[in-house]
Amino acid sequence: MPVFPRISLKPEVSDYLKSIFLNKELLTAVGHQEAEQRFERLLTCLSHPPSHTCVRASTHLAPLEEIRKRLAQELSKQHLCGSSSGVSMEIVPHPCIPDVLLLPVDGPRPVESLQSEVVVGAQCGSAVLRGAHVFAPGIVASPKFMKTGDIVSVFSDIDGKCTRGATSFQGQKVFVGNGVAEMDRSAIFCTNEPTKGVAVHMTEPLYQSPSFDGVLPSLVFLQNLPSVVVGHVLGPRPGERVLDMCAAPGGKSCHIASLMKDQGEVVALDKIRNKIDRICRNAQMLCLESIKVFCFDSVKAVSRDIDKQRGTEGPPFPPESFDRVLLDAPCSGLGQRPNMASTWSLKEICSYQPLQRKLIHAAVSLLKKGGVLVYSTCTVTLAENEEQVAWALKTFPCLTLVPQDPHIGTEGMPGAGLLPDQLCLLQRFSPELSLEQTQPNTPLSHRANTDTIGFFIAKFLKN
Ligand code: SAM
């Protein structure tokens, strides 16, 4: 792992995470030294991007091999640094997931920073580390006289302290690569309307991977590997009625509809109105018509007053309305990569457990007997993962844990009182366990299974 800052966390959050990784059950299972090392590795992994880019192929529209060939053709048109004739890169089908293509990420590369500095927000900086160019809304500071064509260095304002419109920034920032300005400074900051479009075209990114902006939009969809695994674990079939309770921006809803060959119904709910459009746009882009989108608070999505026979098209729904329910829960997001700094307080991080429990209550009620509930998060805490499973099993005797297919991650983490057999049924993606596998000669498909974002999946059957 290269020298690159570890994720910076508030001390109270760092102590809390450490207490999870050094919990009594885990210490007994792996020993103190290994547990400490895992925690230290986690902090390092989180600030780095995974070593591969994962795209989900629209296999409801074309066979995987055809999509792979077309993607290779499209990417060969991109002229990346160090390649005069465009990119010719490895695009590998995942060995056991039939709709995933993997591309290696090259980095960190030895790129020198220049004098002319553009500062971008942390989210934009993370996107650049995963292959994106810099879009105008992401820029917070630029040189006073920046003109189109200038060569600039891009820095990420990891603590969000830089004032918008500044001409320089002396605070904590991390270099993410060099690029060419595609806009003058005045076009970015001196307009009444928010400016759209690429403002810096990255020519020498610290981590190099292709940009997917506008590349085969209906055939490839950028999605983290664990998120694709969720769709397969849910196992939807054509003709079923499936609920995605927290759906925006719709990556998993679209995957579910694709696995169902667009036959049946995928009800996609999200509480935030301005995120709803994203679900609709993604569904349209991927030519999926079976997704019905509603802006709704899923905690309130079940109503006993509605006649079960009559049902309703939109929420609230009568109990036992769905064959399968996905609860990809709002969470503290501490598994997201790359993430160089989190300004969240411990109180904010701990606020998710009660909300997730309310959502699980609604999920269990909305599920038909014999139906499948998948609960997932992109975080690493016990409170939002294994503890939720232990609580759900105790609160809802109708639920049992069932095996997941595929199961390519690790098992659940000890510490929440679950039995070893139960931990085996859970699936954690633990990037801190992947370092020994990230040696340069390890095949991409092997590295990809563990060098992912931190993620958690539990699958229940309702008896
Ligand atoms: N499943 C999504 C995907 O794969 O694209 C990502 C979902 S994200 C982890 C969690 C989502 O839950 C956010 O979009 C948030 O707006 C939504 N959310 C939070 N509380 C909610 C609630 N009470 N009801 C419905 N949606 C909620």
Residues whose N, C-alpha, C, O or C-beta is under 5 A from the ligand:
A	BS01	SAM	M245 C246 A247 A248 P249 G250 G251 K252 L269 D270 K271 I272 F296 D297 S298 V299 D328 A329 P330
